């Protein structure tokens, strides 16, 4: 079996037999590096990386609120709503 197919199967397994619609080849490669195949966990990790980069560039922009779990869950939910609304347009 090919490597991409193996990763595809792992992604399906981690996401209740479904493949996320937003998934790209770049995402598969990054998931492979991180060894995270659940889409929600992957998005959460990507958001943490993004906030970390912003924090390095603008240390005063990020407040302590950004470090709480609730913040990450809310950002994930907002991202899903944005993607869903883009699909409807």
C-alpha positions in Angstrom: 0.0 0.0 0.0 1.3 3.5 -0.8 2.3 5.9 2.0 -0.4 8.5 1.1 -3.0 5.8 1.2 -1.8 4.7 4.6 -2.1 8.2 5.9 -5.5 8.6 4.3 -6.6 5.4 6.1 -5.2 6.7 9.4 -7.0 10.0 8.9 -10.3 8.3 8.2 -9.9 6.1 11.3 -9.1 9.1 13.5 -12.1 11.0 12.2 -14.9 8.4 12.6 -14.6 7.1 9.0 -14.8 10.5 7.4 -12.3 12.6 5.6 -12.5 16.4 6.4 -13.6 18.4 3.4 -10.9 21.0 4.0 -8.1 18.4 4.0 -5.2 19.2 1.5 -2.0 17.3 0.6 -0.1 19.9 2.6 -2.3 19.1 5.6 -1.6 15.4 5.2 2.2 16.1 5.1 1.9 18.3 8.2 -0.2 15.7 10.0 2.3 13.1 9.2 5.1 15.3 10.8 3.0 15.9 13.9 1.7 12.4 14.1 -1.8 13.9 14.7 -4.5 12.5 12.5 -7.6 13.8 14.2 -8.7 16.9 12.3 -9.9 18.8 15.4 -6.6 18.2 17.2 -4.7 19.1 14.1 -6.5 22.4 13.7 -6.0 23.2 17.4 -2.3 22.5 17.0 -2.1 24.7 13.9 -3.9 27.5 15.7 -1.4 27.3 18.6 1.5 27.6 16.1 -0.1 30.6 14.5 -0.7 32.3 17.8 2.9 31.5 18.8 4.2 33.2 15.7 2.1 36.2 16.2 3.1 36.3 19.9 6.8 36.3 18.8 6.2 39.1 16.3 3.9 41.2 18.6 4.4 40.1 22.2 1.8 42.6 23.6 -1.0 41.6 21.2 -1.7 38.3 22.9 -3.4 38.3 26.3 -3.5 35.5 28.9 -7.0 34.7 27.7 -5.4 33.1 24.6 -3.8 30.5 26.8 -7.0 29.0 28.1 -8.6 25.9 26.7 -11.9 27.7 26.2 -10.2 30.2 23.9 -8.9 27.4 21.6 -12.3 25.7 21.5 -14.1 28.9 20.6 -11.5 29.7 17.8 -12.0 26.2 16.4 -15.8 26.7 16.4 -15.4 30.0 14.7 -13.1 28.5 12.0 -15.7 25.9 11.2 -18.5 28.5 10.9 -16.3 30.6 8.6 -15.5 27.6 6.4 -19.1 26.5 6.3 -20.3 30.1 5.3 -17.6 30.2 2.6 -19.0 27.0 1.2 -22.5 28.4 1.0 -21.5 31.5 -1.0 
